[in-house]
């Protein structure tokens, strides 16, 4: 039997709802044992694509194969071999950690020694030992996410789908959660994760950007940056970021500042230009004339967020 090289393959995968095309000819592949990030704004088509891959929604046209099975014609074979963790906590709040794991393990067909061994594995992996008597509602957000991940992998799925798993979780818990994902991938599992955190996207080995139902970029984070971002980024730390944005956009609209884009990043302003160093003087004069001090100005490597915004304009 020929080994399956890709855990997941789609070809022109399309889903229409009446006249509205939610997913439009999506094509990508996911290597086995990798962490694959699927990025896009709300309404871009992420959830619809994932529902088709899970066998919950039939494609209008195109095809998708998960672990070598056609999701449209062999959905039951797919569901036995995958795990799924939804964005919203989907376990039972009134059950304890152990009761939740036992319930889901039995749902997956685990019994006896096998079930006990897998429950212990999850408790150890997620650092939930000693918390197994707590009700799910008593856990903090980070621990709840660990429990949900543990429930999704009880049956040792080859491919795990995670839908924005760390939304609303604090940064330390997010980091700990990703360490768990790295451990699963190193053990041979394939991870398909949607996220809107760009620092998490940097952690993925491969990415696909989806916008308005279409893939606009895919590849490793480094490859995407090289292929899509020929411009440079000038980062400013002005004393009044909102005022700086207003002045710079006015200068751009008036033709004094020839740049590709201006965006606010927390307390910093990013200016995208073909030659970032050449606009430093214009930027400084425009801000100082409006009473804003530009602060430090540095040409930096583009972030994935810079690249994503540039790719959808």
Secondary structure, DSSP 8 states (H G I E B T S, - for coil): ----SEEEEEEEEEEEETTEEEEEEEEEEEETT-EEEEE--TTSSHHHHHHHHTTSS--SEEEEEETTEETTT-HHHHHTTEEEE-SS--S-TTSBHHHHHHHHHHHTT--HHHHHHHHHHHHHHTT-TT-TTSBGGGS-HHHHHHHHHHHHTTT--SEEEEESTTTT--HHHHHHHHHHHHHHHHTT-EEEEE-S-HHHHTT-SEEEEEETTEEEEEE-HHHHHHHH--SEEEEE--S-HHHHHHHHHHHHHTTS---SEEEEETTEEEEEETTGGGGHHHHHHHHHHTT-----EEEE---HHHHHHHHT-
